[in-house]
Each structure stands twice: as structure tokens, then as C-alpha cells.
């Protein structure tokens, strides 16, 4: 799974000349761009999906990029093919080692958390949306069609519609390569995203804001896995796997943007390098989930305003021409116009955006500013460090855009949680279905850098502790630096551990407890119970591969498709089905008296009926014959049973 997520992007990025952190953080969205374009091309030329499609596209694109660098840009061959190495200078080498150790420690903490939630990779999220996600993966495997233009209805004969399916494409490809089951492959992608993709993206953003220094990475380490709102909440709620994937690469995308406009603490030699990387990663971000692109656009607005203000100051100081300033103004105006147009068009329907406000605006603002969103607790250590980080930024006026970007996330949360339902609220947050959970996930994007800035500022004051020790013992300069660094590492690791303690970080503890319960299979599970799963596991021995099973999708019976590889008439909880499906859901109890029922059964090709009782996910109610009616209905033969759950074969109408 790690190779699928990183390798195509690493090859493409390295061929384009990316190095170091930019290469590592850009690799996943570049891979998603390649996978998404491959899926569309394969669908257009009617080639079944397999790993060879993105493999060939990666080779072609990478070869073109290498030729461009050799022939067009005249770069020396050694420069094109050389790999980045650890810097030789002591400070640079030390920074590289600290950055690597910080990343590994953050990944380890995330891994511990994810495996605590999903303690068995074969477990599935017991949530509404997971029926679609699991069956979408099976749809790709069965049809060979991975295009985002074909997957929205999980029906190869339905009209085309867009759905961001990179999550499903990656999992399906992993299943093809390894033979792993769909739940195991999906759990693997959850782990890789939370433990590798998210930390790489976060460290890249904070290092662009704070500089490529050891202190930047150590100050970021404690917060990568410490926020309740993201990443772990989206592993459970929904379950919103596409949003989880897209928001995990969002910080890295923003880091590229601030490099393009020159606001990064680490300046690129030429803005074209991060610009090309940004353009190439944008499709991957959009195909992971379009709402992440709109979030990036919203965060980009204050960044562009500051850039334009700086450009105007340069013009008045004679360092930039009037033409450059006017061009900058036109670009900002064009970007803002395009963002507004896309913002109002690329959004779910009003009916789907039914989530209501949950509090007053003042309370929402308080929750956002203290990171108490979604829980009844305040993570005081994080909230105070973010406040300190804001003070640090205010002391350096040139970095005010960091606070403004954080303000964007706070404002959006205030709108979605506190504004009354209506057109104003819809304008700003219908992009995220007017859902507080999706919007709250944006708070850590700039909350983490601010907390890291606050911690680093606090750490500069605590340097007096090792400094006092070194003065008394008259240590050498090299030893002094090593001792300070060792002290900082111990402090960072200690704070990381403290923020994982439930009593020290109650919001995170609440989220993790809820998430863990959402992946348990019990007799009263929300989606699939122990008995229902046992019956599904026996389906392949009871039902022919080409048979069709009639189900009530709200009971989880539709998972026969993904978990047992047997097709059902409805593949998602919100599937409306054909007219025959709707007719049978109402009229099947009249199988022995109404000849139209047999006509519909034959036309639809129904062979079996799977009854998982009346309990439905999220308390939903679908029209479907009750268990007592099915049990005494002539023309249905009981084939298998586990507890109260039954599989019937349709013997009438044959």
C-alpha cells in the first residue's frame, strides 16, 4: 500500500526535479493525479483497470519530464539523475536527522493510535457511508472500471456522474496486487494515510512557515496526532474516507502555494518549481475530494492578499514595476472570481446538505478557538500554545497571513455550527454538506503550525536550563549544541506522550473511544452484527456467483457484494434502485397472489432474498417485507440461517 501511495509520485516528482521534503510531501497527491488520470483514460479506451495502466502512464510522464530537463532546460545529466543526499555540514546534517526522527516518531504515534482503533485489519467501520465505500471497491474489481465518472451510482448502465474515487482506486489496486480482502486493504490505506501521508504533509507545511530547522520539527512533533478534529475523527465519522485522504494532503498543497508566492521561510530557487508541483498535485487533491481544493482556495485568499500587498510595497519602493503590480492585482482578482464561481457550482445538493446548526455563533467561535469542537472538553495545553503562537505571529507583522488562514477555518466553523439555516450559511458551508464534522477537520491545518510556533517560543525560554548546566561545566560549543538539542528532543517526546494521555487531552480521548467502538463487530453492532457477518461469510457456498440477491440496504445486507462477492440489487444505503426494485420492496408479500410480482422478479433477475431484520443503520426506515412475512411467504425457500438472519431462495416464478 505504501508503494501505491508514494512510488508513482516519487518517480514523477524526482523526474521533474523535486527533492527532499517537497518530493516526499508531494508524492501522494502526484500519485493520486497519475492514478486518477489513468482511471479516466482506461475507461475512455475501454481497457480494464489494473496496476499496469498507472504504471505505464508514470513511465511516459516521467520520461517526458526527464527529456524536458535535459533538452529544453539544458540541465546537466548528473543533476537530472542524482539523488538528494544528507547535507555534509554539521548543522544541516543535524537538522536532517532531527527531521527524520521527528517524522518517524510522529508516524509511530499515529500507528499506535490507528491500531488502537482498528485492532484487527479485517474489521470495518460500522457506518452509513462505508456500505458505499466497500461496494465501490468491489465495483471496480468486478467491472474493471475505475473512472470517477462511472462510479457514482455503482451501476455500469447508469448515466455518468462524478464521484471522487481515488480512495477506492487505491484500495482496489492493492487488492489486485496482493490478493488481500477489501476490508484488510482498506484498513491498510487508513494506516498509511494517517501514519505517513498526514505527517509528511504537516511537517512540510510547518517547515515552510517556521524554517528548515531542528526546532521546527521538534515543535511540530507533539501535535501531529494530538488534535481531536483530525485526522482520527474522520476515520470514524461518516465514515468519510475520501475527505480523510484529501485533508491529509491539504497542508502540503498549501505549503507549495506559500512557496510560489514567496511567503515561505524556506525560499525556493525559482517559483516555477513549486508552481509546477502545485499544478501537478491539484488534480490529485481534487480527485481525492473536491472540497479540499475549495478549502485550499479559501486558505489561499489571505495568502494572496499579503502577497499583493508586498508586491505593492515593492512597487512604491522601486523594486517592482507598475506593470508587475497590476499583473498581480489581475491574477488575484481572477483567482478570487474563479474561486467564487467554482464555490457556488461544485457543491452537493441542498437536500443532501441537511445538517442543521448546533449552537450560537459565540459558542461556535469559542469552540473553534479552543479546539473543543465536536467534544465537551477543551484541550488546554493545545489551546494555550496556539494562543501563544498567535502572539508570536503578531510580533512579526509579515507573518500575519498565518493567523488569517487560521481565521478562515474558525470563521467557517462559526458559520456551519452557529449561523441559522439559510442562504448565508449555505453559501459558505454547503460545500461540506453544512456538516460541522467536515468543517471542524480544517481547524488543525493551521492550528498545528500555530501551536508549534508557540511551543518553539516557549522552548527558547527554557534553553536557560541546559545553558546553565553547560556554563557550570564549561562545555565546548559542539557539546553545548548537542546538549541543547538532546534536551529539546526529550522535551518534545515527553509532550508528545503527555498529549496522548486521556486525562491530559480529553477531546482526543473521546474521539478515539468513539472511533474504536465504531470498528467492533458485536451482537448489537450498528451496521453488521456477529450473526449477520457469519451468514455473509457463508454466502459464497450457498449462492451462485451469477445470482442476484434482493436486500434492504439499510440493514447492511448490501455488503454481500463487497464482503462475499455476491451481487445485490441495491449497493448503497441511499440507492433508489429500478422501478422493479421499488415495486418488489412493496409488493413481494403478494408473491403468491399478484402475477406482476413474478414478472418483476424475472425482469430484475432476483434469485435470493437476504433478510437481516428491521434494524437499520442511523435509524433509517426502508420499505421492505418484515421477517415474519418473509418466513411464511410461499415461493421462498429457507437456504441458510444465523440467529434471526435468513437467506431465502426464490422458488416461485420459475
Residue, then its C-alpha position, 0 to 999 in steps of 0.5 A: x500500500x505504501x508503494x501505491x501511495x508514494x512510488x508513482x509520485x516519487x518517480x514523477x516528482x524526482x523526474x521533474x526535479x523535486x527533492x527532499x521534503x517537497x518530493x516526499x510531501x508531494x508524492x501522494x497527491x502526484x500519485x493520486x493525479x497519475x492514478x486518477x488520470x489513468x482511471x479516466x483514460x482506461x475507461x475512455x479506451x475501454x481497457x480494464x483497470x489494473x496496476x499496469x495502466x498507472x504504471x505505464x502512464x508514470x513511465x511516459x510522464x516521467x520520461x517526458x519530464x526527464x527529456x524536458x530537463x535535459x533538452x529544453x532546460x539544458x540541465x546537466x545529466x548528473x543533476x537530472x539523475x542524482x539523488x538528494x543526499x544528507x547535507x555534509x555540514x554539521x548543522x544541516x546534517x543535524x537538522x536532517x536527522x532531527x527531521x527524520x526522527x521527528x517524522x518517524x516518531x510522529x508516524x509511530x504515534x499515529x500507528x499506535x493510535x490507528x491500531x488502537x482503533x482498528x485492532x484487527x485489519x479485517x474489521x470495518x467501520x460500522x457506518x452509513x457511508x462505508x456500505x458505499x465505500x466497500x461496494x465501490x471497491x468491489x465495483x471496480x474489481x468486478x467491472x474493471x472500471x475505475x473512472x470517477x465518472x462511472x462510479x457514482x451510482x455503482x451501476x455500469x448502465x447508469x448515466x455518468x456522474x462524478x464521484x471522487x474515487x481515488x480512495x477506492x482506486x487505491x484500495x482496489x489496486x492493492x487488492x489486485x496486487x496482493x490478493x488481500x480482502x477489501x476490508x484488510x486493504x482498506x484498513x491498510x490505506x487508513x494506516x498509511x494515510x494517517x501514519x505517513x501521508x498526514x505527517x509528511x504533509x504537516x511537517x512540510x507545511x510547518x517547515x515552510x512557515x517556521x524554517x528548515x530547522x531542528x526546532x521546527x520539527x521538534x515543535x511540530x512533533x507533539x501535535x501531529x496526532x494530538x488534535x481531536x478534529x483530525x485526522x482520527x475523527x474522520x476515520x470514524x465519522x461518516x465514515x468519510x474516507x475520501x475527505x480523510x485522504x484529501x485533508x491529509x494532503x491539504x497542508x502540503x498543497x498549501x505549503x507549495x502555494x506559500x512557496x510560489x508566492x514567496x511567503x515561505x521561510x524556506x525560499x525556493x530557487x525559482x517559483x516555477x518549481x513549486x508552481x509546477x508541483x502545485x499544478x501537478x498535485x491539484x488534480x490529485x487533491x481534487x480527485x481525492x475530494x473536491x472540497x479540499x481544493x475549495x478549502x485550499x482556495x479559501x486558505x489561499x485568499x489571505x495568502x494572496x492578499x499579503x502577497x499583493x500587498x508586498x508586491x505593492x510595497x515593492x512597487x512604491x519602493x522601486x523594486x517592482x514595476x507598475x506593470x508587475x503590480x497590476x499583473x498581480x492585482x489581475x491574477x488575484x482578482x481572477x483567482x478570487x472570481x474563479x474561486x467564487x464561481x467554482x464555490x457556488x457550482x461544485x457543491x452537493x445538493x441542498x437536500x443532501x446538505x441537511x445538517x442543521x446548526x448546533x449552537x450560537x455563533x459565540x459558542x461556535x467561535x469559542x469552540x473553534x478557538x479552543x479546539x473543543x469542537x465536536x467534544x465537551x472538553x477543551x484541550x488546554x495545553x493545545x489551546x494555550x500554545x496556539x494562543x501563544x503562537x498567535x502572539x508570536x505571529x503578531x510580533x512579526x507583522x509579515x507573518x500575519x497571513x498565518x493567523x488569517x488562514x487560521x481565521x478562515x477555518x474558525x470563521x467557517x466553523x462559526x458559520x456551519x455550527x452557529x449561523x441559522x439555516x439559510x442562504x448565508x450559511x449555505x453559501x459558505x458551508x454547503x460545500x461540506x454538506x453544512x456538516x460541522x464534522x467536515x468543517x471542524x477537520x480544517x481547524x488543525x491545518x493551521x492550528x498545528x503550525x500555530x501551536x508549534x510556533x508557540x511551543x518553539x517560543x516557549x522552548x527558547x525560554x527554557x534553553x536557560x536550563x541546559x545553558x546553565x548546566x553547560x556554563x557550570x561545566x564549561x562545555x565546548x560549543x559542539x557539546x553545548x549544541x548537542x546538549x541543547x538539542x538532546x534536551x529539546x528532543x526529550x522535551x518534545x517526546x515527553x509532550x508528545x506522550x503527555x498529549x496522548x494521555x486521556x486525562x491530559x487531552x480529553x477531546x482526543x480521548x473521546x474521539x478515539x473511544x468513539x472511533x474504536x467502538x465504531x470498528x467492533x463487530x458485536x451482537x448489537x453492532x450498528x451496521x453488521x452484527x456477529x450473526x449477520x457477518x457469519x451468514x455473509x461469510x457463508x454466502x459464497x457456498x450457498x449462492x451462485x456467483x451469477x445470482x442476484x440477491x434482493x436486500x434492504x440496504x439499510x440493514x447492511x445486507x448490501x455488503x454481500x457484494x463487497x464482503x462475499x462477492x455476491x451481487x445485490x440489487x441495491x449497493x448503497x444505503x441511499x440507492x433508489x434502485x429500478x422501478x422493479x426494485x421499488x415495486x418488489x420492496x412493496x409488493x413481494x408479500x403478494x408473491x403468491x397472489x399478484x402475477x406482476x410480482x413474478x414478472x418483476x422478479x424475472x425482469x430484475x433477475x432476483x434469485x435470493x432474498x437476504x433478510x437481516x431484520x428491521x434494524x437499520x443503520x442511523x435509524x433509517x426506515x426502508x420499505x421492505x417485507x418484515x421477517x415474519x412475512x418473509x418466513x411464511x411467504x410461499x415461493x421462498x425457500x429457507x437456504x441458510x440461517x444465523x440467529x434471526x438472519x435468513x437467506x431465502x431462495x426464490x422458488x416461485x416464478x420459475 
